[in-house]
Structure formats: structure tokens, C-alpha cells
């Protein structure tokens, strides 16, 4: 099957919930491809993604693809379609602000580059960190960020900074021309509607897991009372 032009415009807007599931499908399909699986049914994909088959079929229909009854979907082509929809057929240069443990770990994670999100620079304001190396990158001062973004066509900024600094850093990234932010600080950012923000609050995720543990009747060590 000949793929359509990767730059062809999307025919209709995909609901956010469906977009959020596409990376899950992509990972599953990529794993299946490694096992030389060439076809997958909506029922199989649904079971692996822990959603119902009707939802899978609806999500994939937004891509303009429909499975063949009794055969299912072609794994390789479905991978291509999802990558095209998620913009993964191109590279999205990414920078990290915050050269602490979290920012450094994100910077040296080779998995981002392999998925089309190469980290091309890391910034900080701590004089003790400026000039040091994180992986193959030298930590730059945040004052250099605006010019770097402009000359290197950077699209995504990762905030790995304390919550007290997150809004100011976000403002600087947006002013520099960054259109998408991945925020690890436990704070809600105020941004223009044209800027896309994804928040990753590890504390919130742990609290949700705590709820599920409690709902299963699990017991935990009581927290000491605060004085």
C-alpha cells in the first residue's frame, strides 16, 4: 500500500481523548512489529490497550483507516498513519530548562530522540552548573535561551524547575517562540490559548495510585501526625 503524502492536511480534528490514546496504540503496534506480526484486529488491539474494541475502531477511523473484516489492520501501515497524525515523521527539537537530577535525566534519555524529540540544549541559572556537561550537552545560561530557540528552530520546552520558578520560565519560553511546554513542576501555568501545555505531576500520580490501593482494601503505614 502506498502511503499518502506525509504533509497532507488533516481532514478533520481528532478529539483530545482519542489523541491521548494514539501513543498507546503506537507503542503496542511497534511491539507487535518486533514480533513480526503483520495484522492486528481491533479486538486484539483493544485488549492490549485496555479499552473496548468499538473505541479502538472509532479512534482509528479518525485517521481515515478502516480495518478489513476478518483480517483487521495492517500493522506497518497503521504505525505509519499514527506517526503521521502525531507529527512523528519529522523532528521536533526540544530544550530542557533545569539541570538538576530530573532535567539531567530527561536530557540523557535517548528514547526521546528515537521518537523524534531530540533534546538539543539544556539551560539553568545556577552558576555552579553553567558550563558543566549533561550527556553530550553543555549547560547554558537561561539568558542564552531566546537566541538559541530562534536560531535552532526549537518547538518544545521542558520545565524541570521548582514550582516557584515555573511560571517565569514558561513566560520566557513562550516569549522566545516556544509553542509547546512539558511541565514537571507541581503548579498550574498561565499561558496563552495558542500554547499547548502538558503537565506531569508525579505527586498527583502517586496520590491517584494511593486511592486505588486503598479502594482495594490495602493497608498502609499510618502517617505520623504533624506537630
N, C-alpha and C positions, 0 to 999 in steps of 0.2 A: 504494500500500500504506500503510495507516495504522500508524504506529509505536506500539508498546505504551508503556505508562506508563514514563517515564524513571526513575521512582523504584521501579519494581517490583523485588523482591528477586531476586538471582541464584539460579538453580535448582540449580547445582552449582558446586563450586570448580574453578577452572581451574588446571592445572599451571603452575608458575612458568616453565618453558621456553616454553610457549605464550603466556603473558602477555608475555614478553620479545619475542616476535615480532609481537605485535599492533601496536605503534607503527610497525614496519617496514611492515606491510601498510597501515596508515593513511596513511603518507606516500606510498606508491605509489598508493593509490586516490585520494588528494587530487590527485596529479599527473595521473592519468588523467582525473579530473573536469574539470580545467582544459582538457583537450583535447577536452572534450565527449563522452568515452567513457561510455556508459551501461551496458554489460555487460562483464564480465570472466570468463574461465574460470579454473578452478583451475590449469590448465597455464600460462596466461599469468602469473597472479599468482606462481606458483612460480618461473618463470623470472626474473621481475623481482626476487624476493626471495632468489633463490639457494638455494632449498630444494626438496624434492620435492613433487609435487602431492598425494600422499597425506597428507603432513604438513599442508599447507595446508587440505585438506578436514577433517582431524581437528581442527585448531585452530579453524576456523570453526564446526564442529559444536558446540563448547562454548558458542557464542553463541546456539545454538538456530536457526541458519540453515543451510540446505542448498541448494546450487545446483541449477538445473534442467538436466537432461541436454540437451546440445546448445545450451544458451543461456548457462549459467553463473550468475553472481551479478549482482544489480543494484548498481551501484557506489554510488549515493547512499544506498541503504538499508544497505549493508554499512558504509559510513562511519559512519552513524548508530549502528549496532549496536556497532561497535568503540569509538566515542566514549562511548557509554553504559556499556560494560563498564569502560573506563578511567577513568570518572568525569569525562569532559571536557565533559559537558553542564552542568556547574556550574563555579564559580570556586574555586580553591584558593589562598588568599592565602599568599604566600611572603615570607620575610625573608632577608637575607644578613648574615652576620657576617664582617667583614673587609673594610675599604675600601681594600685595596691594588689592584694592577693587575687581578688576577683577579676579586676581588669587585666592583670597579667595572665591569668588562666585562660580568659577569653581570647586574648591576643595570640597565645601559642597553640590554641586549639585548631589543628589542621583540618578538622571536619567542616569548618565554615567555608574555607577556600574551596574545598572539593565540591561544595554545594552552590558555589557561585557568589560567595560573600567574602572575598579576601580582605583581611584586616591589613590596611596599608600604612597605618600610623597609630601611635598611642601618645596621649598628652597628659600632662599633670602640671601642678603649680608648685609642688614641693621641690625646693632647690636641691635636696638630697637625692632626688630621683631623676632630675633633668640630666640628660647625657648618659644615663645608665642604659643597659640593654635588656630588652624583654624579647626573648627569642632572637630573631634577626633584626628587630627594630630598635632604634634608639629613641628613648623617651624625649619628647619635645615639650617645650613650654606651651601652655594653652594660648599664649599670645600669638603663636605662630599658626594657630589652627585656621583662622579665617583665610589667610593666603594659601595655605595648603589645600583647603577644600576647593578654593576657586581654581587653582592650577592643576588639580588632580581629578577633577570631576567626581568628587565623593558624593554619595547619595544617602548613606545611612550612618547615624551616630549612635554609639552605645554609651550609656551613662552608667559608670561603675564608681559612683561618688557618694559621699554621705548625703543624707536627706536634706541637710541644711544648705548644701551647695547645688542640689539638683536643679532647682528652678533657674538659677542664674546660669548654670552651664547649658541648660536647654535653650535659654534665650540666646546665648552666644552661638550655639549650633544652628539655630533657626536663622539668626541674622547672617550667618555665613553661607546660607543657602541649602542647608540640610533639610530634606523633606520628610524623613522617617527617623523615628527615635525608638531605641530599645532601652527601656528604663529599668534598672535594677534597684533603684533607690525606693524605699518604702514611703513614697509620697506621691500625691496626685499632681501632675503637672498641668499648668495652664498654657495651652498652645492654640494657635490659630486653627480653624477648622480644616485648613488646607494641609496641615501636618499630621501624619499618621504616627500614633504612639502605641507601643505595646509595652505593658508593664509586667515585670516578673518580680513578684514579691515572695521570696522564699518563706518568710514568716507566715504569710497568709496561706500558702500551700500547706505548710505544716499544721496550721490550725484546722484546715479542712480535713487533713488526714486524722487529726486528733478526734474530730467529730465522728468520722467513720469508725475509728477504733472503739469509741465509747458506744456507738449505736450497735456494735456487735457484742456488747457486754464485756469488753475487755477492761481489766482493772489496771490502774497505773499508780505510781508512787505519788502520794499527795504532795502538792507544792507547799513549801514552808511559808508560814504567814509572814507578811512584810511588817516590819516594825515601823 
